[in-house]
Amino acid sequence: IMFWANYTVLWLIMLGLLVLDVVLVRMGVRIFNREELLGREIDEFNLIAGLRKWVILTLARRAGGPRRSVWRWYREEVLGAVGRMKGALLVVIIAVVAAYFLGQRYAHIYVIPADFFYTESWLEDFQEMMAQVGLVGTRGTLRVLFQNVRALAIASGLAVFSFGVIAVLILMLPVALVGFLVTQMVAAGIDPLTPWAAVIPHSLLEIPAVILAGAAALRLGASVLAPPPGKTVGEGWMEALADATRLWLTLILPLLVLAAFVEINVTPRVMTLVAGGL
């Protein structure tokens, strides 16, 4: 970095290290509070008990309380979990929006020649390519669903080891790529409706699912920094994991299924109509 005299990157690295120092100091002050350590039990690793507690917390059944209707349970335990992630949701939304504008910025720096986007039969080539790679019908829907679930699952897993930072960065990459390519295509003279028609239909379902998954992963990774008052690190992390699991099963996964179906069966038709001048 110093060889290329890119001192801006060095300043960014220093800023990142400063933020990390503040985070670690805050975590130490919060976790290693003498009075709380002496007044509560220490976390004990027990795999079987941990799995049992995870299932109980995920189901969110109130022992001894009145039975709740399905809608009341969903409102309190699923939508309530979304409410508990307001801070994480805000961070992910800001990061995703920033990624799009970052992609736009780099599109003006690294310009792709306009000829790259022009072919005589691009629509036919696109449809043929979709068929060749298996992105048609039920098989295509399942393939898209698998790819989306795998990407979000990997991001969620990496969040555990990075305080949620890597999860947010992974979610930013495709959004930055969309901003980069859409800007390039519009600059090349292509009708802006065409690239947006290839993105918007399924994104109306996919983006909320991605934001929810990213916020759940961020909260899961960051839960070790500041456990809820009166709870150990393990208890706070287990509650965050249960909320994330509940959201995945009842909200995120259904949205991803619908988004995959729309991406294969609706988006290509919308793009064909727009490209053909309706």
N, C-alpha and C positions, 0 to 999 in steps of 0.2 A: 504493500500500500504506500509506503514512504517512497519507494523507488519511482512509482508513478505520480508522486506528489499529490495524491488524493487525500488531502488533509481533512476534508469534510467527513469522510468515512471514519477517520480516527476520532474526530469529535463525537460522532454518533456512537462509536464503541464506548468512549468514555461516559457518555450520557447513559448508555445501557448498563454499564457497570455501576454507575451511581444509583440508578433505579433499583438494580439488584441488591446493592448494599442496604438501601432503605427498606426494601421488602424483607430481607433476611433479619435485619435488626428488629423490625416490627414483629415478625414471626417469633423471634426469640423472646421479646418482651411479653408477647401475648401468651405463648405456650409455657414458658418457664417462670410463671408467676409463683413466687414462693408460697403464698397463702393458699392459692388454688391447688398447688401440687400436694401440700400437706393435708388438704381438706377433701380430697377425692381419691378414688382408686386409680391405680396406674393401668394403662392399656395392657391387655394381655392377649397375645396372639393365639386364637383357637379357631382353626379352620371350620370345623363342623358347626360350632356355635355361631361363628361369623356368617356362614351360609344360611343358617336358620334365621338369624336376625335380619339378614338382607331380604329374605323372602317375606318375613312378617312385615317389615317396613315397606316393602314394595306393594304388598296387598293393602296396607294401610287400614286394617280392620281394627275397630275399637273394641277391645275386650270389655265386656260388661256394660257397654253403652247401648243405646237404642239402635235398632237396625236402620240402615239408610237405604234410600232408593238408589238405583243405578245412577240417575241423573245427579242426585245430591252428592254421591260418592265422587262422580266425575268432576263436579263443580268444585268440591272442596279439596280433592287430592290431586287432580290433574291440572285444572285451571289454577288451583291454589299453588301448585308447584311452579307454574309459569310466573305467578306473581312473586314468588320467592326469588326468582332469578332476574328481577328487573334490572339490577346493576349489570349483570353479565349480558343480558339482552342488549342493553344500551351500548356496551363496549363492542359487541359483535356487529351490531348495525353500523356503528361509526366506522369500524374496520372494513366492512364490506363496501360501504359507500366510498371510503378513501381508496380502496383497491381499484374501484372502477375509474376514478379520476386519475389515479396513478397510471393505469393502463392507457388512458387518453393522453397523458403527458408524454409517455414513452412512444406513443404512436406518432407524435409530432417530431420526435428526435430520430427515431429509426423508421424511416418511411419506406414502405414496400412499393415497388413500381406498380403503377396502375394496370399495366398489361397483365400482371399476375392474376388479376381478378376477372379478366375477360376471356371467355371461351364461347364458341359458337353454340354449343349445346350444353351449357352448364347444368340446366335443370334436369335434362335426361341423364347426364353423367352422375348427378347427385343421387337420383333415384336408383340408378344401377349400382352405385357404390353402397347405398343403404341395403340393397338386396344381397350384395356379395358378402358383406360383413355380418349378415344375419340380423339386421336391425329392422325386421318386419314381423308383424303378427305377434302371437303369444310368445314365441321364442325371443323376439327382439325386446318385448316388454320385460321379460324375466332377466335378460342380459343387462338392460339398463338399470333395473332395480338392483341386481346383484352388484353392479359397479358402484352405484350410489351408496348402497348400504356398506359396502366394503370400505369405500373412501372415508365415510363418516365414522365407521367403527375404528379404523386406523387412527384417525384424528383424535377420537375420544380416548383411545388407549395411550397415545403419545402425550395427551394432556396430563395424565397422571404423573409423568416424569418431568414436566416442564412448567408446572403451575398454570397450565392451560394455554401457554403462549403458542406452542407449536400447532395446536388445534386451530387457533385463530389464523395463523399464517397459512395453513393448508386451505382453509376456507377462502382466503383472500386470493389465492392463485387463479382459480377459474374465473372469478369476477374480473380480475385485472386483465386476463386474456380476452374476455368479452369486450371490455372497454377498448383494448388495443385493436382488435380486429374490426369492430364496428366502426371505430374512427377511421381506420385505414380504408374500409370499403366505401364509406361516405365521401372521404377525400378523393377516392378514385372515380367518383361520379355515379356510384350506384345509389338507387333510390333508398333512403334510410328505412323505409317500411320493409324492404326485403330482409336485411339482417335481423331486424327486430321481430319480424314474423317467424324467424327461425329460433327465436329465444323466448319471447314473451309467453306463448300459450302454456307450456309446461312449467315455466319459471314462476307463474302465479301460485303454483302449488309447491314447487321444489324449493324456492327461496325461503318461504316460511319454515319448511322442514329443516333446511340447512341452518338457518339462524337459531332455531330452537335447539338443534343438536349441538351447535357450536356453543351456545350459552350454557347448556347442561355440562358440556365438556369443560368449559372454562370454570364454571362453579365447582366442578369435581376436582379439577387440578388446583384451584386456588383455595379449596376448603382447608388445606393443611396450614395455610398462612394465618387464618383467623377462625378457629373453631367457634361455634356458638357459645355464648356465656354459660358456664357451668357444665360444659361437655368436654370430653377429651378429644384429641385429634382423631382417634379412631371412630368415635361416635359421630363427630361432625362429618367425617368422610363417608361413613356408612349411610347417613341420612342423605347426603348429596348423591351417592350412588343409587339409593332407592328411588329418589325423585327422578334421576336420569333414566333409570330402567322403566319406571312407570310412564314417563313421557314417551320413551321409545315405543313401548308396546301399544299405547292408546292414542298417540297423536302423531309422532314423527313417522313411524312405519306406515300407517295408513296414508299419510300425505305423500310419501315416497312411492307407494303403489299406484296411487292415482296419477302422480306426476309422470311415472314411467309409462303408464297407459296413454296419457295425453301426448307424451313426447313421440311415441311410435305411431299412434293412430290419428292424432289431431294436428300436431305441429306440421308434419309434411304437407297435409292438405291445405292448411292455412298459408304456408309458404308458397305452394303451387298457385293458389288463387291470387295472392299478392303479386307474385312474379309474372303471372299471366295477365295482370291488369284487371283482376276481378272479372 
